[in-house]
Each structure stands twice: as C-alpha cells, then as structure tokens.
C-alpha cells in the first residue's frame, strides 16, 4: 500500500525542517497517525506537534493508497550542528526503532567570491561577496551576524 520503501521514507524524514515554537521546550515525542489520503507530507506531521513548527509542509514523505493507515512515533529535539544516527540510538528504545541522523544547522549552502574593488582612484581593494542559503528558520543576515559573533 506504500510506494516508497523504509530507506526512502527515512531519507525524506531527514529533510523535514522544524522550528521551535515554545521557548523552553527542547524536545517532543509525536505519534503521527494518518489514513485515508494518497500521501503523507511534512505538514501532516505538523498537525500532531505543538512545540515545533514544520517549515517545509509540502515535502512528501511517502505516497500511499487511500486504504492504508500509517502510524509512526517521532522524537523531535532541539540541538546544534550534526548528530550521527549512532549517537541518537536509545538503548531502552523498543525493537524496530530506527535512529536517523539529526541535521540541526539552518544553513543549507554558503558560497563566497572575492572581487577586485575600486575606491576613488585606488584599485587595490577587494570585495567579499557571500551567497548564503538557509532553510527558512533563520534569516541569512541573522545567520551571518551569529557566525561573526562566534568568530
């Protein structure tokens, strides 16, 4: 009844981007139960969570027949950087639990170039051009300010 296999569903789940809505709530366990529709989207997950907002609700997790009901339990947490699936494994988790990588960084891509720049008669200046792409949870200008503070 479901077109994608488990690997594809896990890869699609890794692409779902969340933004914390309630300060002080760093984690939430969500039980998603969907049936009677032809696809499961990230927006469907957003209907079951209260502490986090889904930033890409149109992302398709899996395509399914309308007679199929899918149920999954997701642990959503706030973090920094990247955490591999081995570190996300919980020893007390029930059999059949699939731990996936956590990608917390809001930055999708950074590109830079250095161009020659002229100020009045002097031509020995250079200009730094940054192209910064985020997932929508933070404005690129704010991300650059935060990175400058860290440096």
VENFENSUL-V271622 format. One record per residue. RES is the residue in one small letter. PHI is phi in radians with two decimals (none if undefined). OMEGA is omega in whole degrees, 0 to 359 (none if undefined). Layout:
# VENFENSUL-V271622
RES:PHI:OMEGA
RES:PHI:OMEGA
This chain:
# VENFENSUL-V271622
x:none:179
x:-1.94:185
x:-1.22:184
x:-1.39:173
x:-1.55:186
x:-1.06:181
x:-1.06:179
x:-1.13:179
x:-1.13:178
x:-1.10:179
x:-1.09:177
x:-1.20:178
x:-1.13:179
x:-1.15:181
x:-1.52:180
x:-1.22:182
x:-1.91:181
x:-2.02:173
x:-2.27:180
x:-1.15:180
x:-1.82:183
x:-1.94:179
x:-1.08:179
x:1.60:177
x:-1.73:184
x:-1.65:179
x:-2.65:179
x:-2.71:174
x:-1.77:186
x:-2.09:174
x:-1.84:181
x:-1.70:179
x:-2.32:185
x:-2.29:177
x:-2.71:177
x:1.36:176
x:-2.41:187
x:-1.57:176
x:-2.73:175
x:-1.83:180
x:-2.00:177
x:-1.10:177
x:-1.09:176
x:-1.15:177
x:-1.13:180
x:-1.07:178
x:-1.21:184
x:-1.77:180
x:-1.93:179
x:-2.03:185
x:-1.56:182
x:-2.26:178
x:-1.89:176
x:-1.48:184
x:-1.51:179
x:-2.17:186
x:-1.17:181
x:-1.48:181
x:-1.13:180
x:-1.48:178
x:-1.45:177
x:-2.80:174
x:-1.73:183
x:-2.60:176
x:-1.34:184
x:-1.17:179
x:-1.45:184
x:-1.57:173
x:-2.04:179
x:-2.01:180
x:-2.36:178
x:-2.54:177
x:-1.92:182
x:-2.08:173
x:-1.82:180
x:-1.88:180
x:-2.31:176
x:-1.69:180
x:-2.76:181
x:-2.30:172
x:1.23:185
x:-2.34:177
x:-2.20:180
x:-1.20:184
x:-1.08:180
x:-1.07:180
x:-1.40:179
x:-1.54:180
x:-1.21:178
x:-1.89:183
x:-1.14:180
x:-1.62:180
x:-1.23:180
x:-1.17:179
x:-1.06:181
x:1.71:178
x:-1.29:180
x:-1.92:177
x:-1.50:179
x:-2.14:178
x:-1.09:176
x:-2.00:179
x:-1.99:186
x:-1.62:185
x:-1.18:179
x:-1.42:183
x:-1.51:178
x:-1.64:184
x:-2.72:175
x:-2.32:178
x:-2.30:178
x:-2.35:174
x:-2.57:179
x:-2.04:182
x:-2.09:174
x:-1.21:185
x:-2.44:183
x:-1.99:174
x:-2.13:184
x:0.95:183
x:-1.65:183
x:-1.54:181
x:-2.02:184
x:-1.69:176
x:-1.74:177
x:-2.22:180
x:-2.07:177
x:-1.65:179
x:-1.96:180
x:-1.90:173
x:-2.08:187
x:-2.05:180
x:-2.04:179
x:-2.05:180
x:-1.52:179
x:1.78:180
x:-1.39:179
x:-2.53:178
x:-1.31:181
x:-0.95:180
x:-1.14:178
x:-1.16:178
x:-1.12:178
x:-1.15:177
x:-1.08:181
x:-1.15:178
x:-1.14:178
x:-1.15:178
x:-1.12:181
x:-1.15:180
x:-1.26:none
